[in-house]
Each structure stands twice: as structure tokens, then as C-alpha cells.
Amino acid sequence: MSLDASISGCRLVQTGGEASVYRAFRGSEDHVVALKVYKARRACNESLIQFLKAGKHPNVASLYATGAADGHTFTVSEYIRGVTSSALVPMPPSVAVHLLRGVSAGLSALARAELSHGDLNPENVLVRSDASPVLIDCGIEGLGAPRFAAPERFAGKAPSVKSDLFSAGLLLYFWIAGEPLFAGEKFESVASQI
């Protein structure tokens, strides 16, 4: 795959159902970025892209570039040094509330721009060493993580501030309890519970 010439030193960090994420350098070895390469072309919300590029918020990862190469969509974003919030469960309620405040600040910034996250789940909240949470992977097309999706998302409705708030409640429960409120191995089971 041919990407922007300023991207170098790619190292695979994670592969999922939709995409692979690489730790890479942009321009120089002093500028570490996250390169996400989707398995297929994907539509991007232009308003969200502009917000993530221009509206730096400490609780939302910045986006530097998007593009397409060899039939794949890719994004280049801020590389967050931290762990997923799922690695910290179960956590004391005071810690969970602290993280929720940061997540809420990020969601509020998105909501003021009339945008939503769309896939709020433990893997999309990274926690830095200073205990500040950062939202990643904003603007997903489709359902997202079923165990953390709002009921209307199962009906095919677009993400909204309302669906993000529902997901935030499920996230808080998960952080404290150490398990999702809606369990089940099969999609249909989770969907019917929600």
C-alpha cells in the first residue's frame, strides 16, 4: 500500500475486524502517530474530520490526515501513550467517576460541534499515565461495539449525543463492575437484552 511519503517506521500495534493500527512516524522520528488502515474504503464524516483536525481538546485524540490508497481508507492521528480503560477494570468508583468526567468533557466538546462519538466503549477510551482519559476512534459508521451500543443503534439509527450518553452509562458500569451490564456471546443475545 502506498501512503503519504511523510509516514515511516510503521509497526503493527493491533488488528481488529475493521482495521489495523500501526505506530508510525510522521515527518521525523520525533513525531509519533497512530496510523489506522481500514480493510476497505469507508466514508468519512467531513464535519468530524474538520473538528478533529482543528478543535484540539485534551480528551479527544487529534486527527492529522485522512486518505485512501490501494482501496483502503486510512487515518493518521495523535498517538496516545496509555492503556485502554478495559485494562484497568474493575476500578474503584472514585477512579471511574474521574475517568467519566474526562470522557464527558470530550463528549461535550463533540456535542457543541453537533457531533457524536458513535462507538464509546472501553477500548476507545485510552488512559494516559497522568490518569486523563482520551477518546479515540470517533465517527464510526455502523453499530460499533454491541455491548455498549444504545437501543436505537440496533435499529440502524445514526449515532447521536443521546446514544453516546447511553453508552457512557454502560461504560461506567463496566469500569466499576469489571464486566458488561449486557453479556452474551452472540449478537442476537446482546441485542435482545439491550
N, C-alpha and C positions, 0 to 999 in steps of 0.2 A: 504494500500500500504506500502511496506517495503522499506525504503530508507536507505542511509548511516547512521550508528549509531551516527555520529557526528552531525546530524541535529536534532534540538529540538525546542520546543516552537513555532510551526507553527501557524500563524494567517492569515486567508484569507484577502487579500487586494483587489483583483479584479478577476472576472471571465469573460472570453470572449468566442468567438466562437471556438478557438483552444485550449485554456489552462486556467488554474487557476494560479494566482500568490499569493504567501504567503510571509509574513515577517517571518523570522526564525532566529535561532541562529546556528552557526557552531562552534562546539567545546566548546565555552564558551559564556556566555551572553554578553561578550564584543565584540563579532564578529557577527554583524547583517548582514544577507544576504537576497537576494531575491531568493526564490525557485519557479521555474516555472515548473508546471506539465502539460504536453500536454495530451489531451484526447485520443490520440492514439500514437502508435510508429511513430517516424519520423526520417528520415535520417539526419545526421549532416555533415556539410562540415568540414572535418578534418583540412584543412588548416586554416579555420576561427577559429576553436576551439583553435588551437595552437597559433594563433595570439592573440586571446582574453586572453588566459592564460599567455602568455609570454610578449606581447608587450603593456604594460600599457601606455595608452595615456589619458590625463586628460579629453578629450571629448568623450571617448568611455568606456562604462562600462566593467569592467574586469569580466572574467569568471573563476570560481574556479573549477567546476566539471560538468560532464555530466554523464548520466547513464540511465538505464532502470529498471523498477520494475513493476511487475504485468501488463505487456502490455502497460505501459506508459513510454514515454521518459521524462526525467527531466533535468533541468539545475540549477546550483547553481551559482549565480553571485553576484557582488557587489551590495549592497543595496544603492540606491541613495536617499538621503533625499532632496526632492524638489517637484515641481509640474510639471504636463505636460504643454507643451508650449500652448496647447489649452486653458488652464485655464487663460491665460494672454492676450487673444485677445479681441478686436483689440488693437494693441500696436503702439506706435509712431515709425515712420520709423527708427529713430536712435537706438532704442532698438532692432527692428527686424534685422537691419544690424549687430549689436553687436552679437546677437544670431547666425546669419548666418555665421559670421566669425568663431565662435567656432565649429559650425556644419561642416563648410568647412574644418577646421583643422582635425577634426575626420575623415571625408570622405577621405581627402588626405592621412592620415595615412593608412587607409584601402586600398586605391588605390596603394600606394607604395608597399604594400604586394600582389598586384594583386587580391584584394578582393573588394566586394561591400557590401553595407548595405542591399539592396533589399526591404526594406519596410520603407522608410523615410516618416514619416507623423507626425502630431502634437503630437500624443500620444506616439511616440517613441523618442521624444526629451524631456528629463526632465531638468528642470531649477533649479539649486541649489540656496540657499539664497544669494550667492555672485554673482548671475546672470550669472554663467557659465553654458552653455548647455552640456548635456551628452547624447550621442546616446545609446539607449538600443535596444534589440531585433534584433540584426544583423543576417543576413543569413537566412531569411525566405524562405521556399520552397513555391512556388505558387505566386499568384499575389500580395498579400498584400492589403493595403487599396486602393480600386479602385479610389477614388477621387484624389489620389496623385501618381498614377502609370503612368509610361511612356507608350506611344502608343505601343511600341514593347512588353511590358509585357502582354498586352491583346491578343497578337498573340502567347503567350506561350513561348516567348524567356526568357532565363535566365537573372537575374539582372546583370547589368554592371555599370561601372563608368558613362557611358552616361545616363543610366536610373536614377541613383542617382542624377545627375545634373538636369535632367528634374524635378524630384520630389522636389529638393531643390528650384527651381523657384516657383513651386506651393505652397510650404511651406511658402516662403517669402510673396507671395501674400496673403495667408490666414492670416498670422500674422498681416499684415497691414490692410487688408480689413475686417477681422473678419468673413469671410465666404469663402468657397472654390471657386476657379475660375470655376470649373466644378461642377455644382449642379445637383440634381436629386435624387429621392428616389429609383429608380430601377437601377440595374446593367447595363442593356442594354442602358439606357438613358445616364449614365455617360460614358460608353464605346464609344458610338457613338459621344459624344461631344469631347472626347479626341482624 
